[in-house]
Amino acid sequence: MHNIVLTGANSFLGNHLIQKLNKSYNINCLVRPNSKRTNYSNIKYYEVDFLNPVFKKSMFNNIFAVIHILSIKSSNHPDIFKINVDFTKKLVEAALLYKVKKFIYISSESVQLPGEDCYTKSKKKAEKEVTVHNNHLILRPTVIYGKKNTSDIGFLIAMTKRIPVVPIIGNGKQLIQPISVEDVVKCIDSGLLHNISGIHLIAGQNSLKYREIIKVISMALGKNIMVIRIPFAMGYVIAKFFSLLKLHFLQKSQIDNLRIDRVYSMDQTEKIFRLKFSDPKEGIYRITK
């Protein structure tokens, strides 16, 4: 079996990826001290100080690929550039030093959207660092959904289970194209198997209005959900308030991105990755029930 290095092993995506890849790869997970560990025989854990990383040769012994998921999402976090950019740069340098053949980086759809914050800036800079490796694959997933996810659509599902009212910014007609965590994992697996390179945005097969997502969730739960519209102007005021409190619950950049339709054709991407992306309407209904 090939050997790979993985960061972000305990993240939502990382957990799903390990479930898939442990059947075909030996995995060296770079983790913080006292992090969660699994008992798979072909998974090893190496503790790393991500602010001041030291990469030992044993971590990269006969490594075929690095899969870099780890990142800080909160734009207000004091270490966001140290982790998202500086650590990425050092990880790429280590991959080059130890002659790792492939480097896969999980970026974000946000790098190509109008809204900009520290998270987006850090991901853009990190992408530039990754392109130093001449066999790189950068994936830009849209909003990722799946079982046990606690953010984005997962947070929306959890909220609608508790209260019958959902606030939305704008009219809820803007289109987004969420992607299932299983499809992201398939893209990573295919990237390894078929040596796919370059930068690729990945999304679900179809787009949905934000209102439609709420409707799908309410149908799956068998509940009537009341939608309260918040004008964009008021949304910016709320975002500013959260910013003053150093909370990342809602940011100006997120509202900026809500003002546009985020619709993509996946036909060519499906051919490249040799897979069929799933329909988010069906997927969100499935994980909500």
N, C-alpha and C positions, 0 to 999 in steps of 0.2 A: 504493500500500500504506500501511496505517496504521503509525505509528511507536510503539514501546513502549520503556520503560526496564526493565531486568532486573537484579536483584541475585542473587547465588548462582549465576552462570552456570557455574562450574566444579564445582558440587556434583553429586551423583548425579542428583538431579531436574533440576537446571539443564541438564546435558548432554542429557538426553532431551528437555527442553522446547525447546532450541535446534534440535534435529534436526527437530522438528515445526513450530515457528513461523517458522523462517527462510524457509520457502517462501511465507509469506503476509504477513510483517511485516518492517519495518526495525527492527533491535534495537540499542539503546544499552546496552551492558553496563557496569555500575559494578563495577570490580575493583580489587584490590590491585596495587601495582607488582610486576612480574616474574611475574604470574599467566599461566596458559596462555591462548593465543589461537588462534582458528580463522581460516581464510582465506576465510570467506564474504564476498562483496562487500557484502552488505546488513547486516553487523554491524560496529558501531564500539565501541571500548573506551575508557572514560574512567577514569583512575586516581583513586582516592578514598582518603583517610585515614578509615577508618570510625569511628575514635575522635573525630576532629575534622573532620567532613565539610564541604566547601565545594561547593555545587552551582552550577555555572556555567549560565548561561542556555542555552548551546549544548547542554548535556546534555538539556534539556527543550524544545528547540525543536519545536513542533508535535507534541507527544507525546499520543497517545490514551490510553495506560494505563501504569501502573506495576505490575510483577509482582515482589513482594518475597519472595524465598526465603531469603536469607542469614540465618543464625542460628548461635549457638554452642550446642552441645548439652551440653557438659560442665558440670555444675552447680558444679564446683570452679574453673572458669576465672575469673580475677580480673576480666575484662572482660565477663562475661556480661550484666549489666544495661546496660552502656554500649552494647554492640552490639545486643542483642535489644530493648531498650526505647528508649534515648536516640536511637540511630541511626534506629529506626523512626519516632519522633516527628518528627525533623528531615526525614526523607524524605517523610512525609505533609505537613508544612508546605511543603516545596518543591513537591509535587504541587499543593497548593492555590494557592500563589503563581503557578505557571505554568499554572494552569487545566487540569490533567490531568483528563480526564473520568472515569477509572475507576482504582481502586486495588485490586489483588488481593494478598492476604496468605496465605502458607502457614503456618498455625498447627499444632496438634497435637491428637490425640485426648486426650492426657494432661491438657488443661485441664479436662476434665469427668470425670476419674477421681479416686478417693479419695487416691491417693498424691500427695504434694506435695514438690517440691524447688525449687531455684533456677531450674532450666530451666522448670518448669511455672509458677512465679510470674512469670518474665520473659515468657513467652508470653501469660499472662493480661493483664499490663500492656500488652504490645504490642498486643493485640487492642483494648483500650480506645483506644489512640492511633489505630489504623486507623479505628475507627468515627467519628472526627471528620470523615473524608471522607464526604460524603453518598451517594456511589455506590461503596460498598466491597463486596468479596466476600472473605469469610474462609473458607478451607477447612481443615477439621480431619481430615486423613487418619489412618487407623489405621496399623499397622505396614506400611511400604512395602517391597515386594520387587521384584527385577528383576535382570537380568544385570549383572554387575560391581558389585553392591552389596556393600560390605564390612562392613556392620553388620547387627544383628538377624538376620533369616532368612539373609541372605548370609553372616554370620559362622558361623551354625549349619551351613550347607552346607559351608563351607570346613573347619570343624572335623571334620565327619563324613568328609570326604575323607581326612583325615590320621590320625585315630584312630578305633577302633571303639567308643568309649565316650562317651556323652553324659550329663552331669549335668543333672538338672532339679530345680527347687525345687517342693515339693508333690507331688501325685500325678499331675500332667500331664493332669488331666481338665478343667481350666479352658478355657473357649472363648475364642478370639480370632478376629478377622475381618480378616485382612491384605488389603491392596489392592495391585494391580500398579502399577508406576510409569507404565505406559502409560495406565492408567485415570485416574491423577492428572493426567497431561498432557491427556487428553481433557476433563476437567472444567475445567481452566484455559482450554483452547481454546474450549470451549462457553460459558464465562463471558464471554469476550471477544466471541464471535460473536453471542450472544443477550442480552448485557447483563444477565447474572444477578447479583443482589445478595444481601446477607444473609450469615448464618453457617450453614455446612453441614458436618456430619460426613460423610465419604465413606469407604466400606469395600468390600471384596469382596462378591460376591453371597451367599456362604455362610460360616458359621463352622466352625472346626476346633478340636479339642482339640490341646493342645501335643504330646501323644503321637502324634496323627495326623500332624502335620507331620513329626515325626521318621520315622514309618513311610513317608510319601510320599518323603522324601529317600532313605531306605535302599533303597526299591524302585527309584528312579530310578538310584541308584548300583550296584544289584545287590550290596549289602553287608548283612551282619547287624550291626545296631547294638545294643549293650548300653546300656540306660538305667539310670542310678544315681539313685535318689531322694534328695533332700536335704530333710529336714523344714524347715518354714517357720522354726522357732525357730533352727535352725542357719544358715539363709539370712540371717537378720537379724544373726547374729554375724559372718558372713563380710562382709556389707555394711558393718558397723561397722568391721571391720578395714581394708577398702579405703578407707573414708572417712578413717581416721586416716593412711593413706598418701597421701591426696589423689588416689586413683585413682577413675575414674568407671566402672570395668568393671561394678560391680553396686552399685545404690543402694537404700536402704530403700524409697523410693517405688516402685521397680520391683517389689519383692516385695509391697508393699501392693496394687498393681494386678493381680498374679498371683492374688490370692485371690478375685477376682470373675470372673464370666463377662462378656465384652465382646461382646455380640450386638446387632446392629442390623438393622432393616428398611430396605432401600434402595429400596423400590418408589416412594415419593414422590420421592425424590432422583433416581432414574432419569428420572422424568417431567420434573422441573425442568431437568435437564441434557441431556435428549433422548439418552440413551445407555443401554447395557446393561453393568453391571459384570460383570467376568469372575469365574469360579470360582477361588478361591485354590488349591484342591487341584490342579486342572489346571495352573494357572500355575506353582506351585512345582515340580511334577514337570517341567515344560518347561524351566525355567531351571537345574535341577539336572543334567539329562542332558548 
